[in-house]
Amino acid sequence: MIDVQTIPSIRTLIDPLLGKTPRELYGTVLRTEAEVEKPCWALVRYLLLTGLWLDLEADPEEAAKSVFEVWWRESEISVSNIVHPWDLLIIGGTNRITTHVCLAVDTEYFLHIRHKPGVVLE
């Protein structure tokens, strides 16, 4: 498990990435053409490995121990009351099934990636 006392600031890792498109991140954050086409999981994987030393690929079972559901769209609790930096968020539009992910930066912003604007805070 992750020691919360040693978690680095997510801002120091993401500030250099803001505004960079998937194509610009190819070869560093994004390792393959497939990751350039569907970059959101690759961005999360990179940040969790770089910032928390949590390797989603090498030990997915260990990584899964750090994941649990705390909020659902019909919940009466505001997500901003329970989210913390580094929290993994699975987000989507009107469909109940989605594969788009992002990381919480703080209680107001989350980081994700789009093809045209690139890495963004929303």
ZAMARGU-4260 file (C-alpha; in steps of 0.2 Angstrom, whole numbers, plus 5000, padded with zeros to 4 digits):
<rodrens>
0) 5000/5000/5000 | 5005/5018/4998 | 5012/5028/5012 | 5001/5044/5013 | 5015/5053/5022
5) 5027/5052/5007 | 5015/5055/4992 | 5023/5069/4981 | 5013/5084/4975 | 5004/5079/4959
10) 5006/5097/4953 | 5025/5095/4951 | 5022/5081/4939 | 5008/5088/4929 | 5013/5106/4926
15) 5026/5101/4913 | 5013/5091/4904 | 4999/5103/4903 | 4994/5108/4885 | 5004/5094/4877
20) 4995/5084/4864 | 4996/5065/4864 | 5007/5066/4849 | 5019/5078/4858 | 5020/5065/4873
25) 5024/5050/4861 | 5041/5043/4866 | 5040/5049/4884 | 5023/5047/4893 | 5015/5038/4879
30) 5025/5023/4873 | 5015/5016/4858 | 5005/5022/4844 | 4990/5014/4852 | 4993/5024/4867
35) 4993/5040/4857 | 4976/5035/4850 | 4968/5031/4867 | 4979/5041/4879 | 4969/5043/4895
40) 4974/5026/4903 | 4992/5028/4897 | 4993/5045/4905 | 4986/5039/4922 | 4998/5024/4921
45) 5013/5035/4918 | 5008/5047/4933 | 5005/5033/4945 | 5021/5025/4941 | 5031/5041/4941
50) 5023/5049/4957 | 5017/5034/4967 | 5028/5020/4961 | 5012/5011/4958 | 5015/5000/4943
55) 4998/4995/4935 | 5006/4984/4923 | 5019/4974/4933 | 5008/4970/4947 | 4989/4974/4943
60) 4984/4964/4959 | 4993/4975/4970 | 4987/4990/4961 | 4969/4984/4963 | 4971/4984/4982
65) 4972/5003/4981 | 4956/5005/4971 | 4938/5005/4978 | 4922/5014/4973 | 4917/5029/4984
70) 4905/5038/4973 | 4892/5035/4960 | 4882/5047/4949 | 4866/5044/4958 | 4875/5048/4975
75) 4868/5062/4985 | 4886/5066/4991 | 4896/5079/4982 | 4911/5071/4974 | 4921/5087/4979
80) 4918/5082/4997 | 4927/5065/4996 | 4940/5067/4982 | 4958/5069/4986 | 4974/5072/4975
85) 4979/5056/4966 | 4962/5049/4966 | 4958/5039/4950 | 4941/5044/4943 | 4932/5035/4929
90) 4922/5048/4920 | 4909/5047/4906 | 4895/5056/4898 | 4877/5049/4898 | 4882/5031/4896
95) 4884/5020/4911 | 4899/5011/4904 | 4915/5021/4901 | 4933/5018/4899 | 4939/5037/4901
100) 4949/5040/4916 | 4958/5054/4925 | 4967/5059/4941 | 4961/5071/4954 | 4972/5086/4957
105) 4962/5093/4971 | 4944/5095/4976 | 4941/5106/4961 | 4951/5100/4946 | 4955/5084/4938
110) 4968/5080/4925 | 4965/5071/4909 | 4970/5071/4891 | 4961/5075/4875 | 4967/5074/4857
115) 4967/5093/4852 | 4970/5103/4868 | 4981/5089/4875 | 4983/5087/4894 | 4970/5098/4903
120) 4964/5102/4920 | 4945/5103/4921
</rodrens>
